[in-house]
Amino acid sequence: MSTQAPVRRTTVPQIRARKGGEPIVSLTSYHAHTAAIVDRYADFILVGDSLGMVMHGMESTVGVPLDLMIMHGKAVVRGTKRALIVVDMPFGTYEESPNMAFRNAAKIMKETACGAVKLEGGKRMAETIHFLVERGIPVMAHIGLTPQSSHVMGGFKTQGRDEETWAAHVEDARAVAEAGAFAVVVEGVVEPLADKITAAVAIPTIGIGASKNCDGQILVLEDMLGLNPWVPKFVKMYGDLGPAIERAVAEYAEEVKTRAFPGEEHVYR
Ligand code: KIV
């Protein structure tokens, strides 16, 4: 008989209760093996639809299909045991109606066994967030720079440069919080606006390119590891894996060409 208590995953109420407390640590992850590493440090892991760009070479997140999110969501859940796993609802799977959103959110939760979903949009999505939460689906909201609307926004543009727009962003934050979202990602907004939003809502704000005063932070794992050729300028690089992989591949190619590989000790005889 085991005497060890089972490790339990971080829960949605635990994340919600961190408002104004110890900062929430979060990263994206799309595969089982990186998720297993991140799991030891993150409170929640986001299977972000950024995987379309990072893993699949898409130009935006708009083309990401639901099945791809589910496939990566399953891998991340399999690779982890501690962190809350949040899976992004991709563009076109929730905006049309609360019913459609419920159908697709339920599919994500049933098939991946994740703990929550995330969707983009403020005030305009409040009714849908309420509908989902009332029916047992925890929702993380996402406001500010919302990449799924990049075509409307004219690209991945920092929001709130014009102070006159601040009230609408704060209203978005209040609307998703009142609708029942347990946390809200605040992406790509000027720092004083992010601080205003954090002060305005009773749920944790998770910043990305926003402010160090948010209740938590999230980064795209591949960005902070130095694996992406282009990263937004707010990203601090904690690794240099792109050049490290290139060096390893170049060394391998050289050894194959000069028949230095495989070494004697690696050959079956
Ligand atoms: O898709 C994603 O990775 C995200 C984060 C950048 C917050 O939404």
Boltz pocket constraint, residues with backbone or C-beta under 6 A from the ligand:
constraints:
  - pocket:
      binder: B
      contacts: [[A, 28], [A, 46], [A, 47], [A, 48], [A, 49], [A, 50], [A, 51], [A, 88], [A, 142], [A, 185], [A, 187], [A, 208], [A, 218], [A, 219], [A, 220]]
      max_distance: 6.0
